[in-house]
Amino acid sequence: MATLSGAKTGCSPRDKRVVKDETTANELWWGKGSPNIEMDEHTFLVHRERVVDYLNSLDKVFVNDQFLNWDPEHRIKVQIVSARAYHSLFMHNINNMGKDGDVALFFGLSGRAIREA
């Protein structure tokens, strides 16, 4: 498979925005040299609404239900929705679900329930 990514390639740490609130204010690195750029909650909600409106206008979207973080004690469940298949494949590859049984854990099912589905 080959794709054309356009003028911008790769993931730039300086393109990341994080809502600074009572939790993230003390948990993340802020300031000079930090890749975490502060965003207020209102701005986040405006951008989120624009993205949801855009995705709702499409005939097809691609969804990945995955864990972030390989350590079972620290991983979180996320649902990644994208407009393009190659973005979905990229996210699948960098956020691998891990072992086969992890899929059942993600959905809160036993391995037996997955096999019977």
N, CA, C and O atoms as CSV, one atom per row, in Angstrom:
chain,resi,resn,atom,element,x,y,z
A,1,MET,N,N,0.839,-1.163,0.000
A,1,MET,CA,C,0.000,0.000,0.000
A,1,MET,C,C,0.888,1.231,0.000
A,1,MET,O,O,1.915,1.271,0.679
A,2,ALA,N,N,0.486,2.231,-0.764
A,2,ALA,CA,C,1.196,3.502,-0.799
A,2,ALA,C,C,0.180,4.623,-0.758
A,2,ALA,O,O,-0.895,4.523,-1.349
A,3,THR,N,N,0.524,5.688,-0.060
A,3,THR,CA,C,-0.382,6.837,0.014
A,3,THR,C,C,0.401,8.116,-0.168
A,3,THR,O,O,1.612,8.153,0.050
A,4,LEU,N,N,-0.289,9.158,-0.565
A,4,LEU,CA,C,0.289,10.483,-0.665
A,4,LEU,C,C,-0.240,11.298,0.505
A,4,LEU,O,O,-1.448,11.502,0.632
A,5,SER,N,N,0.658,11.758,1.352
A,5,SER,CA,C,0.218,12.472,2.554
A,5,SER,C,C,0.096,13.973,2.346
A,5,SER,O,O,-0.393,14.676,3.231
A,6,GLY,N,N,0.524,14.476,1.208
A,6,GLY,CA,C,0.413,15.907,0.952
A,6,GLY,C,C,1.637,16.660,1.424
A,6,GLY,O,O,2.699,16.076,1.640
A,7,ALA,N,N,1.476,17.968,1.583
A,7,ALA,CA,C,2.607,18.842,1.918
A,7,ALA,C,C,3.161,18.579,3.310
A,7,ALA,O,O,4.370,18.679,3.521
A,8,LYS,N,N,2.298,18.245,4.263
A,8,LYS,CA,C,2.743,18.007,5.632
A,8,LYS,C,C,2.838,16.507,5.880
A,8,LYS,O,O,1.906,15.757,5.591
A,9,THR,N,N,3.965,16.085,6.413
A,9,THR,CA,C,4.143,14.661,6.700
A,9,THR,C,C,4.517,14.476,8.159
A,9,THR,O,O,5.123,15.357,8.769
A,10,GLY,N,N,4.160,13.347,8.707
A,10,GLY,CA,C,4.533,13.038,10.079
A,10,GLY,C,C,3.634,13.715,11.099
A,10,GLY,O,O,2.746,14.493,10.751
A,11,CYS,N,N,3.877,13.409,12.340
A,11,CYS,CA,C,3.115,13.991,13.457
A,11,CYS,C,C,4.022,14.974,14.179
A,11,CYS,O,O,5.052,14.587,14.730
A,12,SER,N,N,3.646,16.216,14.176
A,12,SER,CA,C,4.453,17.229,14.825
A,12,SER,C,C,4.012,17.406,16.271
A,12,SER,O,O,2.836,17.676,16.519
A,13,PRO,N,N,4.922,17.261,17.233
A,13,PRO,CA,C,4.560,17.486,18.628
A,13,PRO,C,C,4.031,18.894,18.873
A,13,PRO,O,O,3.257,19.102,19.808
A,14,ARG,N,N,4.429,19.861,18.056
A,14,ARG,CA,C,3.983,21.240,18.234
A,14,ARG,C,C,2.564,21.455,17.690
A,14,ARG,O,O,2.036,22.563,17.785
A,15,ASP,N,N,1.945,20.423,17.125
A,15,ASP,CA,C,0.568,20.520,16.648
A,15,ASP,C,C,-0.430,20.015,17.686
A,15,ASP,O,O,-1.633,20.001,17.428
A,16,LYS,N,N,0.046,19.606,18.838
A,16,LYS,CA,C,-0.817,19.022,19.862
A,16,LYS,C,C,-1.345,20.100,20.797
A,16,LYS,O,O,-0.592,20.948,21.276
A,17,ARG,N,N,-2.651,20.057,21.053
A,17,ARG,CA,C,-3.281,20.979,21.992
A,17,ARG,C,C,-3.918,20.177,23.113
A,17,ARG,O,O,-4.465,19.101,22.873
A,18,VAL,N,N,-3.853,20.687,24.330
A,18,VAL,CA,C,-4.406,20.001,25.499
A,18,VAL,C,C,-5.211,21.021,26.303
A,18,VAL,O,O,-4.771,22.149,26.527
A,19,VAL,N,N,-6.410,20.592,26.732
A,19,VAL,CA,C,-7.209,21.462,27.589
A,19,VAL,C,C,-6.550,21.486,28.962
A,19,VAL,O,O,-6.368,20.448,29.599
A,20,LYS,N,N,-6.195,22.694,29.406
A,20,LYS,CA,C,-5.582,22.837,30.720
A,20,LYS,C,C,-6.704,23.069,31.731
A,20,LYS,O,O,-7.392,24.089,31.700
A,21,ASP,N,N,-6.867,22.096,32.625
A,21,ASP,CA,C,-7.899,22.200,33.660
A,21,ASP,C,C,-7.289,21.780,34.992
A,21,ASP,O,O,-6.071,21.637,35.101
A,22,GLU,N,N,-8.131,21.583,36.004
A,22,GLU,CA,C,-7.607,21.251,37.335
A,22,GLU,C,C,-6.836,19.929,37.358
A,22,GLU,O,O,-5.954,19.747,38.198
A,23,THR,N,N,-7.156,19.008,36.451
A,23,THR,CA,C,-6.432,17.732,36.405
A,23,THR,C,C,-5.125,17.867,35.641
A,23,THR,O,O,-4.061,17.516,36.150
A,24,THR,N,N,-5.208,18.380,34.406
A,24,THR,CA,C,-4.014,18.441,33.561
A,24,THR,C,C,-3.017,19.495,34.024
A,24,THR,O,O,-1.829,19.387,33.723
A,25,ALA,N,N,-3.474,20.506,34.746
A,25,ALA,CA,C,-2.573,21.568,35.197
A,25,ALA,C,C,-1.426,21.014,36.022
A,25,ALA,O,O,-0.305,21.517,35.936
A,26,ASN,N,N,-1.686,19.988,36.820
A,26,ASN,CA,C,-0.654,19.428,37.694
A,26,ASN,C,C,-0.059,18.127,37.189
A,26,ASN,O,O,0.969,17.675,37.693
A,27,GLU,N,N,-0.702,17.518,36.189
A,27,GLU,CA,C,-0.258,16.205,35.706
A,27,GLU,C,C,0.632,16.271,34.469
A,27,GLU,O,O,1.369,15.327,34.184
A,28,LEU,N,N,0.568,17.381,33.732
A,28,LEU,CA,C,1.324,17.488,32.485
A,28,LEU,C,C,2.412,18.541,32.590
A,28,LEU,O,O,2.365,19.439,33.430
A,29,TRP,N,N,3.376,18.404,31.724
A,29,TRP,CA,C,4.476,19.348,31.638
A,29,TRP,C,C,4.012,20.526,30.789
A,29,TRP,O,O,3.596,20.336,29.646
A,30,TRP,N,N,4.076,21.721,31.323
A,30,TRP,CA,C,3.690,22.947,30.643
A,30,TRP,C,C,4.890,23.879,30.580
A,30,TRP,O,O,5.843,23.725,31.344
A,31,GLY,N,N,4.847,24.825,29.689
A,31,GLY,CA,C,5.886,25.853,29.647
A,31,GLY,C,C,6.929,25.616,28.583
A,31,GLY,O,O,6.738,24.828,27.657
A,32,LYS,N,N,8.036,26.314,28.737
A,32,LYS,CA,C,9.107,26.293,27.741
A,32,LYS,C,C,9.617,24.884,27.493
A,32,LYS,O,O,9.949,24.154,28.427
A,33,GLY,N,N,9.675,24.515,26.219
A,33,GLY,CA,C,10.182,23.203,25.830
A,33,GLY,C,C,9.147,22.094,25.862
A,33,GLY,O,O,9.410,20.998,25.367
A,34,SER,N,N,7.983,22.348,26.428
A,34,SER,CA,C,6.935,21.329,26.521
A,34,SER,C,C,6.207,21.180,25.192
A,34,SER,O,O,5.956,22.176,24.514
A,35,PRO,N,N,5.862,19.946,24.807
A,35,PRO,CA,C,5.047,19.752,23.598
A,35,PRO,C,C,3.562,20.028,23.859
A,35,PRO,O,O,2.762,20.018,22.923
A,36,ASN,N,N,3.185,20.273,25.118
A,36,ASN,CA,C,1.787,20.495,25.478
A,36,ASN,C,C,1.441,21.975,25.356
A,36,ASN,O,O,1.921,22.808,26.124
A,37,ILE,N,N,0.592,22.283,24.370
A,37,ILE,CA,C,0.169,23.654,24.144
A,37,ILE,C,C,-1.227,23.807,24.723
A,37,ILE,O,O,-2.133,23.035,24.409
A,38,GLU,N,N,-1.388,24.801,25.561
A,38,GLU,CA,C,-2.635,25.020,26.294
A,38,GLU,C,C,-3.780,25.429,25.365
A,38,GLU,O,O,-3.617,26.250,24.462
A,39,MET,N,N,-4.946,24.823,25.622
A,39,MET,CA,C,-6.182,25.182,24.933
A,39,MET,C,C,-7.282,25.281,25.977
A,39,MET,O,O,-7.369,24.437,26.868
A,40,ASP,N,N,-8.117,26.300,25.874
A,40,ASP,CA,C,-9.208,26.407,26.846
A,40,ASP,C,C,-10.363,25.486,26.430
A,40,ASP,O,O,-10.458,25.075,25.273
A,41,GLU,N,N,-11.223,25.175,27.378
A,41,GLU,CA,C,-12.301,24.212,27.142
A,41,GLU,C,C,-13.280,24.697,26.071
A,41,GLU,O,O,-13.746,23.895,25.261
A,42,HIS,N,N,-13.594,25.975,26.053
A,42,HIS,CA,C,-14.530,26.505,25.057
A,42,HIS,C,C,-14.002,26.285,23.637
A,42,HIS,O,O,-14.743,25.843,22.759
A,43,THR,N,N,-12.731,26.590,23.415
A,43,THR,CA,C,-12.121,26.401,22.099
A,43,THR,C,C,-12.159,24.935,21.703
A,43,THR,O,O,-12.462,24.608,20.555
A,44,PHE,N,N,-11.853,24.044,22.649
A,44,PHE,CA,C,-11.925,22.609,22.372
A,44,PHE,C,C,-13.329,22.206,21.932
A,44,PHE,O,O,-13.487,21.483,20.948
A,45,LEU,N,N,-14.353,22.672,22.656
A,45,LEU,CA,C,-15.735,22.297,22.338
A,45,LEU,C,C,-16.169,22.827,20.972
A,45,LEU,O,O,-16.907,22.149,20.257
A,46,VAL,N,N,-15.726,24.017,20.604
A,46,VAL,CA,C,-16.038,24.567,19.284
A,46,VAL,C,C,-15.421,23.700,18.201
A,46,VAL,O,O,-16.089,23.359,17.225
A,47,HIS,N,N,-14.148,23.340,18.362
A,47,HIS,CA,C,-13.470,22.501,17.374
A,47,HIS,C,C,-14.084,21.109,17.313
A,47,HIS,O,O,-14.228,20.538,16.232
A,48,ARG,N,N,-14.442,20.568,18.462
A,48,ARG,CA,C,-15.062,19.240,18.502
A,48,ARG,C,C,-16.384,19.241,17.735
A,48,ARG,O,O,-16.674,18.304,16.991
A,49,GLU,N,N,-17.172,20.280,17.916
A,49,GLU,CA,C,-18.459,20.377,17.209
A,49,GLU,C,C,-18.251,20.456,15.699
A,49,GLU,O,O,-19.004,19.847,14.938
A,50,ARG,N,N,-17.251,21.189,15.268
A,50,ARG,CA,C,-16.946,21.280,13.834
A,50,ARG,C,C,-16.541,19.923,13.267
A,50,ARG,O,O,-16.957,19.564,12.165
A,51,VAL,N,N,-15.741,19.172,14.004
A,51,VAL,CA,C,-15.311,17.848,13.558
A,51,VAL,C,C,-16.509,16.894,13.478
A,51,VAL,O,O,-16.656,16.166,12.496
A,52,VAL,N,N,-17.351,16.896,14.496
A,52,VAL,CA,C,-18.533,16.026,14.503
A,52,VAL,C,C,-19.452,16.379,13.334
A,52,VAL,O,O,-19.962,15.483,12.662
A,53,ASP,N,N,-19.669,17.659,13.083
A,53,ASP,CA,C,-20.496,18.071,11.944
A,53,ASP,C,C,-19.906,17.562,10.629
A,53,ASP,O,O,-20.629,17.057,9.770
A,54,TYR,N,N,-18.587,17.699,10.480
A,54,TYR,CA,C,-17.925,17.218,9.263
A,54,TYR,C,C,-18.092,15.710,9.114
A,54,TYR,O,O,-18.480,15.236,8.046
A,55,LEU,N,N,-17.807,14.951,10.166
A,55,LEU,CA,C,-17.923,13.493,10.084
A,55,LEU,C,C,-19.363,13.064,9.797
A,55,LEU,O,O,-19.585,12.091,9.077
A,56,ASN,N,N,-20.333,13.778,10.352
A,56,ASN,CA,C,-21.737,13.461,10.087
A,56,ASN,C,C,-22.141,13.750,8.641
A,56,ASN,O,O,-23.148,13.219,8.171
A,57,SER,N,N,-21.388,14.568,7.939
A,57,SER,CA,C,-21.709,14.889,6.545
A,57,SER,C,C,-21.175,13.837,5.573
A,57,SER,O,O,-21.508,13.867,4.388
A,58,LEU,N,N,-20.355,12.915,6.058
A,58,LEU,CA,C,-19.732,11.922,5.184
A,58,LEU,C,C,-20.625,10.702,5.003
A,58,LEU,O,O,-21.435,10.373,5.870
A,59,ASP,N,N,-20.464,10.038,3.866
A,59,ASP,CA,C,-21.193,8.795,3.609
A,59,ASP,C,C,-20.600,7.627,4.386
A,59,ASP,O,O,-21.306,6.678,4.727
A,60,LYS,N,N,-19.292,7.698,4.668
A,60,LYS,CA,C,-18.602,6.587,5.326
A,60,LYS,C,C,-17.542,7.133,6.262
A,60,LYS,O,O,-16.825,8.070,5.909
A,61,VAL,N,N,-17.434,6.559,7.449
A,61,VAL,CA,C,-16.345,6.869,8.372
A,61,VAL,C,C,-15.713,5.561,8.814
A,61,VAL,O,O,-16.314,4.495,8.677
A,62,PHE,N,N,-14.516,5.644,9.338
A,62,PHE,CA,C,-13.773,4.465,9.776
A,62,PHE,C,C,-13.573,4.566,11.284
A,62,PHE,O,O,-13.141,5.601,11.791
A,63,VAL,N,N,-13.886,3.489,11.995
A,63,VAL,CA,C,-13.876,3.500,13.458
A,63,VAL,C,C,-12.935,2.419,13.976
A,63,VAL,O,O,-12.995,1.266,13.548
A,64,ASN,N,N,-12.066,2.810,14.904
A,64,ASN,CA,C,-11.179,1.878,15.598
A,64,ASN,C,C,-11.446,1.980,17.092
A,64,ASN,O,O,-11.324,3.060,17.670
A,65,ASP,N,N,-11.807,0.870,17.721
A,65,ASP,CA,C,-11.927,0.806,19.175
A,65,ASP,C,C,-10.632,0.196,19.685
A,65,ASP,O,O,-10.317,-0.954,19.378
A,66,GLN,N,N,-9.884,0.962,20.460
A,66,GLN,CA,C,-8.551,0.519,20.850
A,66,GLN,C,C,-8.205,0.920,22.271
A,66,GLN,O,O,-8.865,1.749,22.898
A,67,PHE,N,N,-7.138,0.294,22.751
A,67,PHE,CA,C,-6.519,0.703,24.004
A,67,PHE,C,C,-5.342,1.605,23.675
A,67,PHE,O,O,-4.654,1.392,22.676
A,68,LEU,N,N,-5.109,2.598,24.499
A,68,LEU,CA,C,-3.867,3.371,24.441
A,68,LEU,C,C,-3.045,2.963,25.644
A,68,LEU,O,O,-3.554,2.933,26.764
A,69,ASN,N,N,-1.795,2.654,25.428
A,69,ASN,CA,C,-0.821,2.244,26.434
A,69,ASN,C,C,-0.812,0.720,26.550
A,69,ASN,O,O,-1.854,0.091,26.730
A,70,TRP,N,N,0.353,0.156,26.445
A,70,TRP,CA,C,0.502,-1.297,26.518
A,70,TRP,C,C,0.363,-1.824,27.943
A,70,TRP,O,O,-0.017,-2.979,28.132
A,71,ASP,N,N,0.657,-1.020,28.927
A,71,ASP,CA,C,0.590,-1.467,30.319
A,71,ASP,C,C,-0.871,-1.578,30.740
A,71,ASP,O,O,-1.569,-0.564,30.781
A,72,PRO,N,N,-1.361,-2.794,31.058
A,72,PRO,CA,C,-2.771,-2.971,31.410
A,72,PRO,C,C,-3.227,-2.106,32.585
A,72,PRO,O,O,-4.406,-1.764,32.674
A,73,GLU,N,N,-2.323,-1.752,33.473
A,73,GLU,CA,C,-2.703,-0.932,34.631
A,73,GLU,C,C,-2.949,0.531,34.272
A,73,GLU,O,O,-3.615,1.253,35.014
A,74,HIS,N,N,-2.413,0.961,33.141
A,74,HIS,CA,C,-2.489,2.381,32.793
A,74,HIS,C,C,-3.187,2.655,31.470
A,74,HIS,O,O,-3.329,3.814,31.081
A,75,ARG,N,N,-3.620,1.630,30.782
A,75,ARG,CA,C,-4.212,1.884,29.482
A,75,ARG,C,C,-5.660,2.363,29.600
A,75,ARG,O,O,-6.359,2.088,30.576
A,76,ILE,N,N,-6.072,3.087,28.570
A,76,ILE,CA,C,-7.433,3.613,28.525
A,76,ILE,C,C,-8.079,3.187,27.204
A,76,ILE,O,O,-7.394,2.932,26.214
A,77,LYS,N,N,-9.410,3.117,27.214
A,77,LYS,CA,C,-10.155,2.783,26.011
A,77,LYS,C,C,-10.439,4.062,25.231
A,77,LYS,O,O,-10.813,5.083,25.808
A,78,VAL,N,N,-10.258,3.995,23.920
A,78,VAL,CA,C,-10.588,5.122,23.059
A,78,VAL,C,C,-11.287,4.616,21.813
A,78,VAL,O,O,-11.097,3.474,21.396
A,79,GLN,N,N,-12.090,5.475,21.229
A,79,GLN,CA,C,-12.694,5.184,19.935
A,79,GLN,C,C,-12.186,6.253,18.979
A,79,GLN,O,O,-12.421,7.445,19.181
A,80,ILE,N,N,-11.494,5.819,17.944
A,80,ILE,CA,C,-10.890,6.723,16.986
A,80,ILE,C,C,-11.733,6.687,15.718
A,80,ILE,O,O,-11.903,5.633,15.105
A,81,VAL,N,N,-12.258,7.843,15.330
A,81,VAL,CA,C,-13.099,7.952,14.140
A,81,VAL,C,C,-12.350,8.807,13.128
A,81,VAL,O,O,-11.875,9.894,13.456
A,82,SER,N,N,-12.244,8.311,11.892
A,82,SER,CA,C,-11.528,9.065,10.870
A,82,SER,C,C,-12.299,9.048,9.555
A,82,SER,O,O,-13.164,8.200,9.332
A,83,ALA,N,N,-11.968,9.995,8.697
A,83,ALA,CA,C,-12.649,10.144,7.420
A,83,ALA,C,C,-11.995,9.330,6.311
A,83,ALA,O,O,-12.619,9.059,5.285
A,84,ARG,N,N,-10.759,8.946,6.512
A,84,ARG,CA,C,-10.020,8.248,5.455
A,84,ARG,C,C,-9.509,6.893,5.949
A,84,ARG,O,O,-9.103,6.738,7.101
A,85,ALA,N,N,-9.545,5.933,5.049
A,85,ALA,CA,C,-9.121,4.577,5.397
A,85,ALA,C,C,-7.660,4.532,5.824
A,85,ALA,O,O,-7.310,3.810,6.758
A,86,TYR,N,N,-6.801,5.296,5.149
A,86,TYR,CA,C,-5.383,5.218,5.503
A,86,TYR,C,C,-5.105,5.834,6.870
A,86,TYR,O,O,-4.153,5.430,7.538
A,87,HIS,N,N,-5.918,6.810,7.303
A,87,HIS,CA,C,-5.772,7.327,8.669
A,87,HIS,C,C,-6.174,6.252,9.676
A,87,HIS,O,O,-5.529,6.082,10.710
A,88,SER,N,N,-7.235,5.539,9.363
A,88,SER,CA,C,-7.707,4.472,10.238
A,88,SER,C,C,-6.658,3.360,10.361
A,88,SER,O,O,-6.393,2.862,11.455
A,89,LEU,N,N,-6.074,2.985,9.239
A,89,LEU,CA,C,-5.035,1.949,9.252
A,89,LEU,C,C,-3.813,2.420,10.044
A,89,LEU,O,O,-3.236,1.648,10.810
A,90,PHE,N,N,-3.419,3.676,9.865
A,90,PHE,CA,C,-2.290,4.233,10.608
A,90,PHE,C,C,-2.546,4.147,12.109
A,90,PHE,O,O,-1.684,3.694,12.861
A,91,MET,N,N,-3.733,4.580,12.548
A,91,MET,CA,C,-4.064,4.548,13.972
A,91,MET,C,C,-4.133,3.115,14.493
A,91,MET,O,O,-3.725,2.843,15.623
A,92,HIS,N,N,-4.642,2.209,13.683
A,92,HIS,CA,C,-4.677,0.805,14.087
A,92,HIS,C,C,-3.259,0.279,14.324
A,92,HIS,O,O,-3.009,-0.441,15.290
A,93,ASN,N,N,-2.349,0.643,13.444
A,93,ASN,CA,C,-0.977,0.142,13.547
A,93,ASN,C,C,-0.206,0.735,14.717
A,93,ASN,O,O,0.602,0.034,15.326
A,94,ILE,N,N,-0.429,2.010,15.052
A,94,ILE,CA,C,0.345,2.585,16.149
A,94,ILE,C,C,-0.299,2.352,17.511
A,94,ILE,O,O,0.365,2.474,18.541
A,95,ASN,N,N,-1.584,2.018,17.523
A,95,ASN,CA,C,-2.291,1.766,18.785
A,95,ASN,C,C,-2.810,0.337,18.808
A,95,ASN,O,O,-3.994,0.097,19.043
A,96,ASN,N,N,-1.917,-0.602,18.561
A,96,ASN,CA,C,-2.309,-1.999,18.461
A,96,ASN,C,C,-3.050,-2.461,19.706
A,96,ASN,O,O,-2.702,-2.076,20.822
A,97,MET,N,N,-4.085,-3.298,19.509
A,97,MET,CA,C,-4.891,-3.808,20.621
A,97,MET,C,C,-4.099,-4.761,21.518
A,97,MET,O,O,-4.530,-5.051,22.634
A,98,GLY,N,N,-2.967,-5.244,21.055
A,98,GLY,CA,C,-2.216,-6.175,21.894
A,98,GLY,C,C,-2.635,-7.606,21.641
A,98,GLY,O,O,-2.867,-7.992,20.496
A,99,LYS,N,N,-2.736,-8.399,22.699
A,99,LYS,CA,C,-3.096,-9.805,22.567
A,99,LYS,C,C,-4.543,-9.956,22.115
A,99,LYS,O,O,-5.362,-9.062,22.325
A,100,ASP,N,N,-4.856,-11.104,21.486
A,100,ASP,CA,C,-6.211,-11.358,20.981
A,100,ASP,C,C,-7.274,-11.203,22.057
A,100,ASP,O,O,-8.356,-10.692,21.768
A,101,GLY,N,N,-7.007,-11.621,23.275
A,101,GLY,CA,C,-7.987,-11.527,24.348
A,101,GLY,C,C,-8.292,-10.107,24.763
A,101,GLY,O,O,-9.298,-9.860,25.429
A,102,ASP,N,N,-7.430,-9.152,24.376
A,102,ASP,CA,C,-7.655,-7.762,24.744
A,102,ASP,C,C,-8.907,-7.188,24.088
A,102,ASP,O,O,-9.522,-6.267,24.626
A,103,VAL,N,N,-9.287,-7.724,22.932
A,103,VAL,CA,C,-10.505,-7.253,22.274
A,103,VAL,C,C,-11.706,-7.522,23.172
A,103,VAL,O,O,-12.585,-6.673,23.321
A,104,ALA,N,N,-11.735,-8.708,23.767
A,104,ALA,CA,C,-12.829,-9.045,24.682
A,104,ALA,C,C,-12.811,-8.119,25.894
A,104,ALA,O,O,-13.865,-7.671,26.345
A,105,LEU,N,N,-11.639,-7.832,26.417
A,105,LEU,CA,C,-11.530,-6.926,27.558
A,105,LEU,C,C,-12.032,-5.533,27.208
A,105,LEU,O,O,-12.677,-4.869,28.019
A,106,PHE,N,N,-11.728,-5.102,25.993
A,106,PHE,CA,C,-12.151,-3.767,25.580
A,106,PHE,C,C,-13.663,-3.612,25.682
A,106,PHE,O,O,-14.165,-2.600,26.171
A,107,PHE,N,N,-14.372,-4.617,25.219
A,107,PHE,CA,C,-15.832,-4.546,25.210
A,107,PHE,C,C,-16.460,-5.111,26.475
A,107,PHE,O,O,-17.685,-5.178,26.579
A,108,GLY,N,N,-15.633,-5.520,27.442
A,108,GLY,CA,C,-16.150,-6.031,28.703
A,108,GLY,C,C,-16.797,-7.390,28.550
A,108,GLY,O,O,-17.702,-7.738,29.309
A,109,LEU,N,N,-16.337,-8.172,27.565
A,109,LEU,CA,C,-16.894,-9.495,27.310
A,109,LEU,C,C,-15.887,-10.589,27.638
A,109,LEU,O,O,-14.681,-10.351,27.695
A,110,SER,N,N,-16.399,-11.764,27.846
A,110,SER,CA,C,-15.509,-12.911,28.020
A,110,SER,C,C,-15.068,-13.387,26.646
A,110,SER,O,O,-15.703,-13.053,25.646
A,111,GLY,N,N,-14.009,-14.148,26.580
A,111,GLY,CA,C,-13.570,-14.735,25.320
A,111,GLY,C,C,-14.657,-15.584,24.690
A,111,GLY,O,O,-14.783,-15.624,23.466
A,112,ARG,N,N,-15.444,-16.265,25.513
A,112,ARG,CA,C,-16.532,-17.110,25.013
A,112,ARG,C,C,-17.578,-16.253,24.289
A,112,ARG,O,O,-18.066,-16.635,23.225
A,113,ALA,N,N,-17.916,-15.111,24.858
A,113,ALA,CA,C,-18.916,-14.240,24.230
A,113,ALA,C,C,-18.446,-13.749,22.860
A,113,ALA,O,O,-19.247,-13.621,21.934
A,114,ILE,N,N,-17.143,-13.475,22.734
A,114,ILE,CA,C,-16.594,-13.031,21.452
A,114,ILE,C,C,-16.718,-14.149,20.423
A,114,ILE,O,O,-17.119,-13.903,19.285
A,115,ARG,N,N,-16.372,-15.390,20.819
A,115,ARG,CA,C,-16.436,-16.513,19.880
A,115,ARG,C,C,-17.862,-16.791,19.447
A,115,ARG,O,O,-18.087,-17.206,18.310
A,116,GLU,N,N,-18.835,-16.571,20.327
A,116,GLU,CA,C,-20.226,-16.871,19.998
A,116,GLU,C,C,-20.888,-15.758,19.189
A,116,GLU,O,O,-21.935,-15.972,18.579
A,117,ALA,N,N,-20.285,-14.583,19.184
A,117,ALA,CA,C,-20.899,-13.433,18.488
A,117,ALA,C,C,-20.848,-13.577,16.989
A,117,ALA,O,O,-21.321,-12.698,16.268
